[in-house]
Amino acid sequence: MQRPPLIYIDVPALRPGTVGAYAFAFMCVGVATALRLAIDPYVEGIQYVTFFPAIIVTTLVSGLGAGLFGLVLSVGACAFFVLAPRFSFYIENLSDLLTTLLFILVTFSIVILISGMRFAIERCRELYDKLEQHEVALCEREERLAVVVAELQHRTRNLISVVGTIADNTLRTSHTFDDFKASYHDRLDVLGRVQGLLFRKKDGGRVTFDELIETELSAQSIPVGDGGRSRSTDRKTFLCAPPQSRHLRWSCTSS
């Protein structure tokens, strides 16, 4: 993130809206009043000379509210301690009154300008922070995506090897092309069902033995009289039949 301009000052205890911000404005105006009284015997005609820097510094550090508060305090302090008659808020001289009005107008414009600049810098910092967060999140997503792609490539290579091995073993144990076609399709169906079970997200991705048996029984064909293999109708009939009428035979053949 780029550093904020040097003109931007951020003190946590003096941030806009805090008690410290208005206390800082009061302190700055007090210092400006003391300096103005100190140079009063040597300076004439520029009554608000020390109050301009005080309000500018207050607005830079503590924002709009403290700047306006400092402006009011400056006018009151100058009218009470500097302008004639002293120790009174009444301004007797017309030129001093016009000077005071001009000071209010110019200083108010400065406060608004500096506050707008401060707000723009703070907004820019917030946007930079959000941009950094998005960049970090994007890097994390890219890393996760790279891991997922690598895992997918690994599983794809393994799956291709398994399919090739199934084809070799099926071809070795088949006598005719029709036997190879039927056996190979059945084995590919089994492989597809296994992959479907592995990629499930239910129950944390675990597959129970009961689910495995149920999946295989629902997918297996039932031998019929002509020696062929029936599919959906006979399978549903078998699964819906009473348990005592079901007969399963398991056999293992060596390749």
PyMOL commands that set and color helices and strands:
alter all, ss='L'
color gray80, all
select helices_A, chain A and resi 12-14+19-38+51-82+94-173+177-198+202-205+209-219+232-240+243-245
alter helices_A, ss='H'
color red, helices_A
deselect
rebuild
show_as cartoon
